[in-house]
Amino acid sequence: MKKIWLLAFLGIASALFSPESGNLLPPAHADPPEGPKNSEPEKALPEPSGGLGSQEVPRDDGGKDRVYYSVTTPEEEKKARQEEKEKEDKSWEMLRNIIIDRRTR
């Protein structure tokens, strides 16, 4: 029975992904169009002062999007690592107190 399902799956997969049947996949899975928009490298965000910043990004339709970002300081990273370490230690302590009964009926 498993072989039949496997063969059916392989048959469907080969039909979907064969070069002759390019119309079976939805357009969302198609390759992006080639053009000057895709050839531009992405620009890196400028280094913010004070860890916070924003940048306006123009859209193709003439509108603008605003991107807000922040950069963590070494002190914030150290504090976050310490909090994660405390959470991990607390989790291990809870696991040490669990009794697992592996008996079957």
N, C-alpha and C positions, 0 to 999 in steps of 0.2 A: 504494500500500500504506500509506503514511504517513497518507493522508487517512482510510482506513478505521479505523486505530487511533485517530486523533484523534477521529473521529465516535463511536467506541465509548466512548472515555474521556469525552467530553462528555456522552453519553447516561447513563452510569453516574453521573457527578458530578451531573447535574441530577436524577437519581432520588434520590440520597442527600440532597441539600440542598433538595429541594422542600418547601414547607410541608405538603403533603398526606401526605408519607411521613415523619412525625416519628419513627416507630418504628424506622427503619433504623439510626440512629446509636446506638452504645452509650451507656448512662446516664452514663458518665464524661464525655461531652462535653455533657451537658445543662446548662442554666443553673442556678446555685446557687439554693436556695430563698430567697424573700424573708422577712425576719424581723428581730427585734431584734438577733440576733447579728451580722448583716452590716452593721448601721447604726452600730455603735460604731467610732469612729476608733481606730487603733492607738496605743498609748501609747509614747512614746519612752523608751529606756532611760536611767536617771539617769547623770550624769557620774561615772565611776569615779575613785577616788583611787588613784594609783599606776599607772594604765593598765589595771588588771584589775578585773573585777567579775562578779557573778552575780545572777540575778533568778529568783524562782519565778513561774511562770505557771500559774494554775488551769485544769484541763480541765473539759469538760462532765460527765464521768463522776465527778467529785469528786476525782480525782487531781491531782497537781501535776507540772509539768515544770520543770526548772531550765535556764536559759540562761546559758552562760558567754560572756563577751566581753572584748575588750581594745581599748585605744586606743593607737595608735602615737604616740610622741613625735616632735617635729621632728628630733631627732638620729637616731632610727631611720629616719625617712623619708629623710633626707639620705644615710645609709649605704646604704640600699636603692637609691636613685637612682644612687649612685656605683658600686655593684656591677653594676647593669644597664648602666651606661655602659661599664664595663670588659668585660662580656660582649659588648656590641655591637661594641666596637672589635676584640676578638679574633675575632669572627665575620667582620667585614669583612676583616681581615687574612688569614684562611683563604680567603675567597672570591677575594681578589686573586691568590692563588697557584694557583688552579685554571685549567687549560688546557682549553678546550672545543674539541673537534675536530668541526667541522660537515661534514666530507666524507662523501659517501655512497658506497656501493659501486659 
